[in-house]
Amino acid sequence: MAIPPIRSNDYAAPPLSTADLEEICAIIYKRSGMVFGETKRYYIERRVSDLISQRKAQSARNYISILRGDLRETELLINSFTVNETYFYREQHQLACLSHSILPEIIRSKGPGDRIRIWSMPCSSGEEPYSIAIWLLENWPLVDAYNIEITGSDIDTAILRQAVDGYFGQRSLSRLPQDILVRYFEAEKDQQRRLIGDLRESVTFAKGNIVDRQSLAALGRFDVIFCRNLLIYFDEAAREIAARNLHELLYPGGYICLGHTESMSRISETFEPVRFPDAIVYREAGGK
């Protein structure tokens, strides 16, 4: 259930000391791998103060005690810091690379009817995994010859619920051609559209934390992983943990697509860059 906003004159949050903020940042880091430096101090203070006010905590120490004893409260804190700016067909060149180059390589070792597993992490409100599904339906002639499984994961449980519901506004849909909008979305009120039921049901969503291997254990392994614009929020230690987990979640010879400013080469030797005509991606090194 959503927490109702509290007006500033209802309750004043107790002040946060530097030590309090450092401890809260340490909790965020331990649970999510996200790092916030001194330049983000004001941003952190605002978010934390809002949550303290909503909880009417007697002190910052009291709120920290709540965080340490209540995983749900820690989850709400982390959710407040996650960035969910995304849209359909983002970095379209990688989608083209998927259908033109990556999948043709993957099916070399598969037969008709075999599974091809694709993971979107973090998936935010679903634009990325649904984009993959639409793109393959529109652009990969062999889409019906294989059992394609697409899974979306995110640490933010609230945003995952939005993904399952499949409602999207104009900002999310702005890059899609009109014929795609008509074919795969139904008009709703307030200028929103909802993805058609068949497509919503074709994508599975599950909570996951890329720096917590246990949270990923039930997902299995994948042929292709899209992990875009996540590693930039981590420090070196967290990136190494993420890279190790990504490696364990890939089938031998599987591929990873990162954000355009990210590189696996500086993080882990277990991946090798592969230059395809549409994009540079990374392959699990055992697939040489």
C-alpha positions, 0 to 999 in steps of 0.5 A: 500500500502506498504511503500517503505524503505528509505535509511539512507542517505535520511533522518535522524530521529530526536532523541528520548528522554526518555519521547518520547519513554515512550509516544509512548510505552503508545500508543502501550499499550493502543491500543494493551496491549503489554508491552515493558520494558527498556530491549527492549529500543534499539529494540523500538528505531530502529522500531520507528526511522524507522517509523519516517524516513518513515514519514519524521516527523519533530520531535518525537513530530510531529510523536506522534501527527500523532499517536494520530490523525491517527488510521491507523498510530497507526496500522502501528506502532503496526504491526511493533511490532507484532511477526509472528513466526509460522508454521503449526501443531505447538504444535501438542499435542493440536490439538490431544487434540482437536480431541481426547478430547475437541470436544467429550466433546463439542458435548455432548450438540449438535446434528448432523448439529449443529455449532461448532465454533473455534477461533484462536487469534492471527492467524498471517498469518493463519498457526494456523486456517488452521492447525486446519481445516486440522487436523480435516479433517484428524483426526476427524471422525465426521468432516462432521457431524457438521457445523464447523466454524473456525475464525482467528483474529489478530491485524496486518492487513497486516498479515491478508491479507497474511492469506487470500491469503494462500501462505506459504514458506518452514519454515511454512510447514516444520512440515507437512507430505508429503502426507498432503502437496500434498493433501492440497497445490499447488506448486507455484514459489520460493519454495512456496505453496498455500493452496487449494481454498476450505480450504482457503474459509473454514476459516474466518478472521477478525481483532481483538484486545484481549484487546479491547472488541468493536473490538471483538463484531461482532465475536460472541461466540465460543466453543473453543479458541486457544489463544497461546503465546499472554498473555506473552507479556502483563502485569497483568492488560492487561492479566486480560482484555484479560481473561475477554474478552476471557471469554465473547467470550466463550460459557458456558463450552467452552475450551481455549488452551494457549501456553505451558508457559502460565497459566490462573490459575494465571490470572482469576478464571473464568476458570478451568484447565482440564487435558486431556491425550494429553494436559492441557487446560482451561474450562469456569468454568460455564461448570462444 
